[in-house]
Amino acid sequence: MSEIATGTTSLLRASLSRTGKWAASFAFISGAVGDVLNPLGPFAAYIALVAAVAAIIIAVAMVLRLVLAAKAMPALIFATSAAAIAGGVYGIQQETNSQNGVIANLVPAVAELQQSLGIVSQKVAKIEQTVTETQKTVEEVMKSTDTVAKTTEQIASTQQQQTAQGAETQKTVEAVKQTTDTVAQKTEQIASAQQQQSAQGAETQKTVEAVKQTTDTLAAGQQQQQAQAEKLQATTEQIAASIDTIAKGFARLSAQGGAIADPKRPDEFYHNARVYELAGDMLNARRSYLAFAGFDVDAIDPYTRFATLLRVQDGKAGAREVFGTLTEKAKAPSIKLVHLLQFDDAQRLDKLNAFIAANPDYAPAYFLLAQEFSEDRLGSQTLADKRSEAQALSKFVAYEK
């Protein structure tokens, strides 16, 4: 690489020594010619551009070895010098804003030479010709503008006449429309009165029929309510007798002590569940509670004890799951009530209110609702909590009576 650089430097020095003066002279002459001809166009820029392109082409050819460096180097020096000088002249022209060229501004003789050669006069002639043509164009535009103004005035006058005629026509149309509306309104009033009379007759007929139908429905409903009340009374008496029998069975079995070998009744299964639970046999206690629940007995305490056992063994989630399965098959409200007690505070209260709404006559639900607002459950009571507790206890006592 050092040898190539040394050879290139030697070649450049040799070329400059041979052609440097000629290249510099040529470049200055080109720049001067471009500056003198500046009134006709930016010839300095043209010369700089052409010389720069030529220099780039020669340099690329030398690099690619398309031409011999010894032959191409003088041409490269000529092109580079011309591009540099012409570019500098063009740059000075732009900085000084010289219309006639830098040399003409500095040397009056050159300016006289430009005038004698007709360069400046030719440019002035072109300018005068352009001004003349522009003046003619302005006059033509003024004539066209006057014509357009007259035409616009005529159109405006015509539009005013048409507007006045349109206003008169609009007034006539509005008067006709008003008369038509009045006639239509009278016609609608007459038709409306006729429709009202017809509708009143139809409504009267419907009212008579509805009253008759309502009377028949009330009579049938009273009979049905009477039958349902009698049936409900009988069912209530049966449930009370059944619960009383089971309670007596519980008491009798508790007095006996020990598990029953072959239980068959719900009181026997509940007895065994309590015995197993007290003995610590939670598996058999759980089985006995499940067998008791299968009888669908409506009693709160057994299911509450069963739920306590499940929470100890499986946690609150396990108790919810077991009682959820029981409620799918059971009809006793007590099972559903104990199931909803296995939920957390806010959810439990919502479900308890929903249960009371569905079973408003089920007294134990009000007692459990009162516990939700009690001091034992909340820790500290507000005035609203005390009122809610008192209302629930009042309803519980009222139903117990």
Secondary structure as the mmCIF struct_conf table of DSSP 4:
data_model
#
loop_
_struct_conf.conf_type_id
_struct_conf.id
_struct_conf.beg_label_comp_id
_struct_conf.beg_label_asym_id
_struct_conf.beg_label_seq_id
_struct_conf.end_label_comp_id
_struct_conf.end_label_asym_id
_struct_conf.end_label_seq_id
HELX_RH_AL_P HELX_RH_AL_P1 SER A 2 VAL A 36
TURN_TY1_P TURN_TY1_P1 LEU A 37 LEU A 37
HELX_RH_3T_P HELX_RH_3T_P1 ASN A 38 LEU A 40
HELX_RH_AL_P HELX_RH_AL_P2 PHE A 43 VAL A 63
TURN_TY1_P TURN_TY1_P2 LEU A 64 ARG A 65
BEND BEND1 LEU A 66 VAL A 67
HELX_RH_AL_P HELX_RH_AL_P3 ALA A 69 THR A 96
TURN_TY1_P TURN_TY1_P3 ASN A 97 ASN A 97
BEND BEND2 GLN A 99 ASN A 100
HELX_RH_AL_P HELX_RH_AL_P4 VAL A 102 LEU A 106
HELX_RH_AL_P HELX_RH_AL_P5 PRO A 108 LEU A 117
TURN_TY1_P TURN_TY1_P4 GLY A 118 GLY A 118
HELX_RH_AL_P HELX_RH_AL_P6 ILE A 119 GLN A 256
BEND BEND3 GLY A 258 GLY A 258
BEND BEND4 ALA A 261 ASP A 262
BEND BEND5 ARG A 265 ARG A 265
HELX_RH_AL_P HELX_RH_AL_P7 PRO A 266 ALA A 279
TURN_TY1_P TURN_TY1_P5 GLY A 280 GLY A 280
HELX_RH_AL_P HELX_RH_AL_P8 MET A 282 ALA A 293
TURN_TY1_P TURN_TY1_P6 GLY A 294 ASP A 296
HELX_RH_AL_P HELX_RH_AL_P9 ILE A 300 LYS A 329
HELX_RH_AL_P HELX_RH_AL_P10 PRO A 333 LEU A 340
TURN_TY1_P TURN_TY1_P7 LEU A 341 GLN A 342
BEND BEND6 PHE A 343 PHE A 343
HELX_RH_AL_P HELX_RH_AL_P11 ASP A 345 ALA A 358
TURN_TY1_P TURN_TY1_P8 PRO A 360 ASP A 361
HELX_RH_AL_P HELX_RH_AL_P12 ALA A 363 GLU A 372
TURN_TY1_P TURN_TY1_P9 PHE A 373 PHE A 373
BEND BEND7 SER A 374 SER A 374
HELX_RH_AL_P HELX_RH_AL_P13 GLU A 375 LEU A 378
BEND BEND8 GLY A 379 SER A 380
HELX_RH_AL_P HELX_RH_AL_P14 LEU A 383 GLU A 400
#
